[in-house]
């Protein structure tokens, strides 16, 4: 409750301004409405511009100007912009922040618009649509999704004489390969066990049969969840992965890109950046995540939302409605931006990078677990790195650290419900 008050208070002033009855819809300078669109991924800008170009062609009275803010400052900048009344009319939202923003009244409810215009929300995967609903009201519409796969370096596998990973691989196969691929003289590790929530921690927890969040309770103290975390810390303890302390400045994916790590768990959304690296385009591979006790990966996707303070809501809704449709999804996919969430449009993304076997990312939807979230997700997620950091740097047991994290996360969740 305290956090909700803080967020609401920070944004209350522009809300009052928005309630003054003024609207610029369709009556901006020259009779043309200009929308602002907040995004954070520079790699997606060229593809998103193509989508915008198509929208503007269909809607000659509306133009859209992208506002790119780096991920590291996106949420802070957004909150400041809302306080100053300069927030984008439409902007990207993620699972971590949806409930907090929706419960604070700073997002435009979309359920009524969706019903009036028969927006094809049902053509997007239900698990993704559900992420962007709060207390029965839809506040965002997915534009894409990502899953986690096993990226591997074929050249390093060939050098070690190991067969490439495939759908039959289990965690034992990964451990065996990581041991053989690790070459201290060449400073190459078999795996990079980074303390990354979406890419590594959550997939391993669910792969071991554990959970992160269920029925308002933390799963970090669960024995199966601890087993999943131990999958990673064992690799660090055995020297098959660099410790977390060595990956602060050089992340796991950077080590993979520089061919100093043979395998890494990473997002489908990174495919475009990997494709831009000549060596990886030539001998990078991807497979489904190896099976632990269960098959699991994490699915997440970005959504478009409208600021409740926008003075151009009619035009903003036209843009969000267009973005939810098949045409926008096909343009996005063919640009190799990311996997469009609209049903049946993923083929263009697969064809955009034929050297990679990207179909595995789509196949994994069948058993993918939605990214866990609650109203104040960031509060309990921010506990993870400080409490698990020593274990991921080879300086302490994961068992006690995970149980302590579970206890503290439960306290945060209890406060969230108060």
C-alpha positions as CSV (number, residue, x, y, z in Angstrom):
1,X,0.0,0.0,0.0
2,X,2.9,2.4,0.9
3,X,4.4,1.8,-2.6
4,X,1.1,2.4,-4.3
5,X,0.8,5.7,-2.5
6,X,4.3,6.8,-3.6
7,X,3.7,6.0,-7.2
8,X,0.2,7.5,-7.3
9,X,1.5,10.7,-5.5
10,X,4.3,11.1,-8.0
11,X,1.9,11.1,-10.9
12,X,-1.1,12.8,-9.3
13,X,-0.4,16.4,-10.6
14,X,-0.5,15.5,-14.3
15,X,-3.6,13.4,-13.7
16,X,-5.3,16.5,-12.4
17,X,-4.2,18.4,-15.6
18,X,-5.5,15.6,-17.7
19,X,-8.9,15.9,-15.9
20,X,-9.2,19.5,-16.9
21,X,-11.4,18.5,-19.9
22,X,-8.8,19.6,-22.5
23,X,-8.0,17.3,-25.4
24,X,-5.7,17.6,-28.4
25,X,-7.2,14.6,-30.2
26,X,-7.2,15.3,-33.9
27,X,-6.8,19.1,-33.4
28,X,-3.1,19.5,-33.1
29,X,-1.2,22.0,-35.2
30,X,-2.2,21.8,-38.9
31,X,-5.0,19.4,-38.0
32,X,-2.6,16.6,-37.5
33,X,-2.2,14.7,-34.3
34,X,1.3,13.7,-33.2
35,X,1.6,10.8,-30.8
36,X,4.7,10.0,-28.7
37,X,5.7,6.3,-28.4
38,X,8.0,5.3,-25.6
39,X,10.3,2.3,-26.2
40,X,13.6,1.1,-24.7
41,X,15.3,-1.3,-27.2
42,X,17.4,0.4,-29.8
43,X,17.6,-2.9,-31.8
44,X,13.9,-2.7,-32.4
45,X,13.8,0.9,-33.6
46,X,14.2,0.2,-37.3
47,X,11.5,-2.5,-37.4
48,X,9.1,-0.5,-35.2
49,X,9.6,2.5,-37.6
50,X,8.3,0.3,-40.4
51,X,5.2,-0.5,-38.4
52,X,4.7,3.2,-37.7
53,X,5.1,4.0,-41.4
54,X,2.3,1.5,-42.2
55,X,0.1,3.0,-39.5
56,X,0.6,6.5,-40.7
57,X,-0.2,5.5,-44.2
58,X,-3.6,4.2,-43.1
59,X,-4.1,7.1,-40.7
60,X,-2.9,10.2,-42.6
61,X,-4.1,12.5,-39.8
62,X,-1.9,10.9,-37.2
63,X,1.9,10.8,-36.9
64,X,3.9,8.8,-34.3
65,X,7.2,9.9,-32.9
66,X,9.3,7.3,-31.1
67,X,11.0,8.3,-27.9
68,X,13.9,5.9,-27.2
69,X,15.1,5.7,-23.6
70,X,17.7,3.1,-22.6
71,X,16.4,0.3,-20.4
72,X,18.7,1.3,-17.5
73,X,16.8,4.6,-17.1
74,X,13.4,3.8,-18.8
75,X,11.3,3.5,-15.7
76,X,12.8,6.3,-13.8
77,X,12.5,8.6,-16.8
78,X,8.9,7.5,-17.3
79,X,7.9,8.3,-13.7
80,X,9.5,11.7,-14.0
81,X,7.8,12.4,-17.3
82,X,4.4,11.5,-15.8
83,X,5.1,13.8,-12.9
84,X,5.9,16.6,-15.4
85,X,3.0,15.9,-17.7
86,X,5.3,14.8,-20.6
87,X,4.9,11.1,-20.5
88,X,4.5,9.4,-23.9
89,X,0.9,8.8,-25.1
90,X,1.7,5.2,-25.8
91,X,4.6,3.2,-24.3
92,X,6.0,-0.2,-23.7
93,X,5.0,-2.1,-20.5
94,X,6.4,-5.3,-19.0
95,X,5.1,-7.9,-16.6
96,X,7.1,-6.6,-13.7
97,X,5.4,-3.2,-13.7
98,X,1.9,-3.7,-15.1
99,X,0.1,-4.3,-11.8
100,X,1.8,-1.5,-10.1
101,X,1.0,1.0,-12.8
102,X,-2.6,-0.3,-13.3
103,X,-3.4,-0.2,-9.6
104,X,-2.1,3.4,-9.5
105,X,-4.6,4.6,-12.1
106,X,-2.0,5.9,-14.5
107,X,-2.9,3.5,-17.4
108,X,-5.9,3.9,-19.7
109,X,-8.3,0.9,-19.3
110,X,-8.6,-0.8,-22.7
111,X,-11.4,-3.4,-22.2
112,X,-14.1,-1.0,-23.5
113,X,-12.0,0.0,-26.5
114,X,-11.3,-3.7,-27.3
115,X,-15.0,-4.6,-27.2
116,X,-16.1,-1.6,-29.3
117,X,-13.5,-2.2,-32.0
118,X,-13.4,-6.0,-31.9
119,X,-9.6,-5.8,-31.4
120,X,-8.3,-9.3,-32.1
121,X,-6.9,-9.9,-28.6
122,X,-7.9,-13.5,-28.8
123,X,-5.3,-14.0,-31.6
124,X,-2.5,-13.4,-29.0
125,X,-1.5,-16.2,-26.7
126,X,-3.8,-16.2,-23.6
127,X,-0.9,-16.4,-21.1
128,X,0.5,-13.2,-22.5
129,X,-2.8,-11.4,-22.6
130,X,-3.5,-12.4,-19.0
131,X,-0.2,-10.8,-17.9
132,X,-1.5,-7.4,-18.9
133,X,-4.9,-7.6,-17.2
134,X,-5.5,-6.4,-13.6
135,X,-8.6,-7.2,-11.6
136,X,-10.5,-8.2,-14.7
137,X,-9.6,-5.1,-16.8
138,X,-7.2,-5.2,-19.8
139,X,-4.6,-2.5,-19.6
140,X,-2.1,-3.6,-22.3
141,X,-2.1,-5.7,-25.5
142,X,1.0,-7.9,-26.3
143,X,3.0,-7.1,-29.3
144,X,5.6,-9.8,-29.1
145,X,6.9,-12.6,-26.9
146,X,10.2,-14.2,-26.0
147,X,11.2,-17.6,-24.6
148,X,14.6,-18.8,-23.4
149,X,16.7,-21.2,-25.4
150,X,20.2,-22.8,-25.2
151,X,22.6,-21.0,-27.5
152,X,25.8,-22.8,-28.3
153,X,29.0,-22.3,-30.3
154,X,29.3,-25.0,-33.0
155,X,33.0,-24.3,-33.5
156,X,33.8,-24.9,-29.9
157,X,31.7,-28.1,-29.9
158,X,33.5,-29.3,-33.0
159,X,36.9,-28.6,-31.5
160,X,35.9,-30.6,-28.4
161,X,34.4,-33.4,-30.5
162,X,31.0,-33.1,-28.8
163,X,27.7,-33.6,-30.7
164,X,25.5,-30.5,-30.8
165,X,22.6,-30.2,-28.2
166,X,19.2,-31.3,-29.2
167,X,15.8,-32.0,-27.7
168,X,17.0,-35.2,-26.0
169,X,19.5,-33.3,-23.8
170,X,19.0,-33.3,-20.1
171,X,20.8,-31.4,-17.4
172,X,23.3,-34.2,-17.1
173,X,24.2,-33.8,-20.7
174,X,24.8,-30.1,-20.1
175,X,27.1,-30.8,-17.2
176,X,29.1,-33.3,-19.1
177,X,29.5,-31.0,-22.1
178,X,30.3,-28.0,-19.8
179,X,33.1,-30.0,-18.2
180,X,34.6,-31.0,-21.6
181,X,34.2,-27.6,-23.2
182,X,35.9,-25.7,-20.4
183,X,39.5,-24.9,-21.4
184,X,41.4,-22.8,-18.8
185,X,44.4,-22.2,-21.1
186,X,42.1,-20.6,-23.7
187,X,40.0,-18.9,-21.0
188,X,36.9,-20.6,-22.3
189,X,34.1,-21.8,-20.1
190,X,31.6,-24.4,-21.0
191,X,28.7,-22.4,-19.6
192,X,28.0,-19.0,-18.2
193,X,25.9,-19.4,-15.1
194,X,24.8,-15.8,-14.7
195,X,22.5,-14.6,-11.9
196,X,19.9,-13.5,-14.4
197,X,16.2,-13.8,-13.4
198,X,14.4,-14.4,-16.7
199,X,17.3,-16.0,-18.6
200,X,18.6,-18.4,-16.0
201,X,17.2,-18.4,-12.5
202,X,13.5,-18.8,-13.3
203,X,13.9,-21.4,-16.1
204,X,16.1,-23.6,-13.8
205,X,13.7,-23.3,-10.8
206,X,10.8,-24.5,-12.9
207,X,12.9,-27.1,-14.7
208,X,13.6,-28.6,-11.3
209,X,9.9,-28.7,-10.5
210,X,10.0,-25.7,-8.2
211,X,8.3,-22.3,-8.5
212,X,9.0,-18.6,-8.0
213,X,5.6,-17.3,-6.9
214,X,2.4,-19.3,-6.2
215,X,-0.8,-18.3,-4.4
216,X,0.9,-15.2,-3.1
217,X,3.8,-17.1,-1.6
218,X,7.5,-17.3,-2.5
219,X,8.9,-20.6,-3.8
220,X,12.6,-19.8,-3.2
221,X,12.6,-21.9,0.0
222,X,11.1,-24.9,-1.7
223,X,13.5,-27.9,-2.1
224,X,12.9,-28.2,-5.8
225,X,13.5,-24.5,-6.4
226,X,16.8,-24.8,-4.5
227,X,17.7,-27.8,-6.7
228,X,17.2,-25.5,-9.7
229,X,19.5,-22.8,-8.3
230,X,22.1,-25.4,-7.4
231,X,22.2,-26.4,-11.1
232,X,23.9,-23.1,-11.7
233,X,26.0,-22.8,-8.5
234,X,27.5,-26.3,-9.0
235,X,28.8,-25.2,-12.4
236,X,30.5,-22.2,-10.8
237,X,31.9,-24.3,-7.9
238,X,33.3,-26.8,-10.4
239,X,34.9,-24.1,-12.6
240,X,32.8,-24.7,-15.6
241,X,31.4,-21.2,-15.4
242,X,33.0,-18.0,-14.3
243,X,31.6,-16.7,-11.0
244,X,29.0,-13.9,-10.9
245,X,31.7,-11.5,-9.7
246,X,33.5,-11.9,-13.0
247,X,30.3,-11.2,-15.0
248,X,29.4,-7.8,-13.5
249,X,31.1,-6.0,-16.4
250,X,31.1,-8.8,-18.9
251,X,27.7,-10.4,-18.9
252,X,27.1,-14.0,-19.9
253,X,25.9,-13.0,-23.4
254,X,28.9,-10.8,-23.9
255,X,31.1,-13.7,-23.1
256,X,29.2,-15.9,-25.6
257,X,29.4,-13.2,-28.2
258,X,33.2,-13.1,-27.8
259,X,33.4,-16.9,-28.0
260,X,34.7,-17.3,-24.4
261,X,31.6,-19.3,-23.4
262,X,30.4,-22.3,-25.3
263,X,26.8,-22.3,-24.1
264,X,24.5,-19.8,-22.6
265,X,20.8,-19.6,-21.8
266,X,19.4,-16.5,-23.4
267,X,16.4,-14.8,-24.9
268,X,14.9,-15.3,-28.4
269,X,14.9,-11.5,-28.5
270,X,18.7,-11.6,-28.6
271,X,18.7,-13.4,-32.0
272,X,19.0,-10.2,-34.0
273,X,22.0,-9.1,-32.1
274,X,23.7,-12.5,-32.4
275,X,22.9,-12.5,-36.1
276,X,24.8,-9.3,-36.4
277,X,28.0,-10.9,-35.1
278,X,29.7,-12.6,-38.2
279,X,31.2,-15.5,-36.2
280,X,28.0,-16.4,-34.5
281,X,26.0,-16.0,-37.7
282,X,28.4,-18.6,-39.1
283,X,28.6,-21.1,-36.3
284,X,26.0,-20.2,-33.6
285,X,23.3,-22.7,-32.8
286,X,20.2,-22.8,-30.7
287,X,18.3,-25.7,-29.1
288,X,15.4,-26.1,-26.6
289,X,16.3,-25.9,-23.0
290,X,17.6,-29.2,-21.7
291,X,15.2,-31.1,-19.4
292,X,15.7,-31.2,-15.7
293,X,13.0,-32.9,-13.7
294,X,10.6,-31.2,-16.1
295,X,10.7,-29.3,-19.4
296,X,10.4,-25.6,-18.8
297,X,11.2,-22.2,-20.1
298,X,9.9,-18.7,-19.3
299,X,7.6,-16.8,-21.6
300,X,7.3,-13.0,-21.5
301,X,6.3,-10.3,-23.9
302,X,6.1,-6.6,-24.2
303,X,2.7,-4.8,-24.4
304,X,1.6,-1.4,-25.6
305,X,-0.3,0.7,-23.1
306,X,-1.9,4.2,-23.1
307,X,-1.1,6.8,-20.5
308,X,-4.3,7.7,-18.6
309,X,-2.9,11.3,-18.8
310,X,-2.7,11.3,-22.6
311,X,-4.6,14.2,-24.2
312,X,-4.8,12.2,-27.5
313,X,-6.5,9.0,-26.3
314,X,-8.6,8.5,-29.5
315,X,-5.5,8.6,-31.7
316,X,-3.5,6.6,-29.1
317,X,-6.1,3.9,-29.2
318,X,-6.1,3.8,-33.0
319,X,-2.3,3.2,-32.8
320,X,-2.6,0.5,-30.1
321,X,-5.5,-1.2,-32.0
322,X,-3.3,-1.3,-35.2
323,X,-0.4,-2.7,-33.3
324,X,-2.6,-5.5,-32.1
325,X,-3.5,-6.6,-35.6
326,X,-2.0,-9.0,-38.1
327,X,-0.4,-6.5,-40.4
328,X,1.7,-4.9,-37.7
329,X,2.7,-8.3,-36.4
330,X,3.8,-9.4,-39.9
331,X,5.9,-6.2,-40.5
332,X,7.5,-6.6,-37.1
333,X,8.3,-10.3,-37.7
334,X,9.7,-9.8,-41.2
335,X,12.0,-7.1,-39.9
336,X,13.5,-9.7,-37.6
337,X,12.6,-7.5,-34.6
338,X,11.3,-10.2,-32.3
339,X,8.6,-12.9,-32.3
340,X,5.3,-11.3,-32.9
341,X,2.6,-12.6,-30.5
342,X,-0.2,-12.5,-33.1
343,X,-1.1,-16.1,-34.0
344,X,0.3,-17.4,-37.2
345,X,2.7,-14.6,-38.0
346,X,5.9,-16.1,-36.6
347,X,7.0,-17.6,-39.9
348,X,8.4,-14.3,-41.1
349,X,10.7,-14.0,-38.1
350,X,12.0,-17.6,-38.7
351,X,12.8,-16.7,-42.3
352,X,14.6,-13.5,-41.3
353,X,17.5,-15.4,-39.8
354,X,17.6,-18.7,-41.7
355,X,21.1,-19.6,-40.3
356,X,19.6,-20.1,-36.9
357,X,17.2,-22.8,-36.0
358,X,14.8,-20.4,-34.4
359,X,11.7,-22.6,-34.5
360,X,12.7,-24.0,-31.1
361,X,11.8,-20.8,-29.4
362,X,8.2,-21.1,-30.8
363,X,8.0,-24.8,-30.0
364,X,8.7,-24.2,-26.3
365,X,5.5,-22.2,-25.9
366,X,3.7,-25.4,-25.2
367,X,5.3,-25.8,-21.8
368,X,6.5,-22.2,-21.1
369,X,5.8,-20.7,-17.7
370,X,4.6,-17.0,-17.7
371,X,7.0,-14.6,-16.1
372,X,6.0,-14.3,-12.4
373,X,4.6,-11.0,-11.1
374,X,2.6,-9.4,-8.4
375,X,1.6,-5.8,-7.7
376,X,5.1,-4.8,-6.4
377,X,7.3,-7.3,-8.3
378,X,10.3,-5.1,-8.2
379,X,10.4,-5.0,-4.4
380,X,10.9,-8.7,-4.0
381,X,13.0,-9.2,-7.2
382,X,15.4,-6.6,-5.8
383,X,16.1,-8.9,-2.9
384,X,17.4,-11.7,-5.1
385,X,20.8,-10.4,-6.2
386,X,22.1,-9.2,-2.8
387,X,21.0,-12.5,-1.1
388,X,22.1,-14.9,-3.8
389,X,25.2,-13.1,-4.9
390,X,27.7,-14.8,-2.6
391,X,26.5,-18.3,-3.6
392,X,26.8,-17.4,-7.3
393,X,30.3,-16.1,-6.6
394,X,31.4,-19.4,-5.0
395,X,31.5,-17.9,-1.5
396,X,28.6,-19.6,0.2
397,X,25.9,-22.3,0.1
398,X,22.9,-21.7,-2.1
399,X,20.5,-23.6,0.3
400,X,20.6,-21.1,3.2
401,X,20.7,-18.1,0.9
402,X,17.6,-19.3,-1.0
403,X,15.6,-20.0,2.2
404,X,16.5,-16.5,3.6
405,X,15.4,-15.0,0.3
406,X,12.1,-17.0,0.5
407,X,11.4,-15.6,4.0
408,X,12.2,-12.0,3.0
409,X,10.1,-12.3,-0.2
410,X,7.2,-13.6,1.8
411,X,7.4,-10.6,4.1
412,X,7.4,-8.3,1.1
413,X,4.4,-10.0,-0.4
414,X,2.6,-9.8,3.0
415,X,3.2,-6.0,3.0
416,X,2.0,-5.8,-0.6
417,X,-1.3,-7.3,0.5
418,X,-1.7,-5.1,3.6
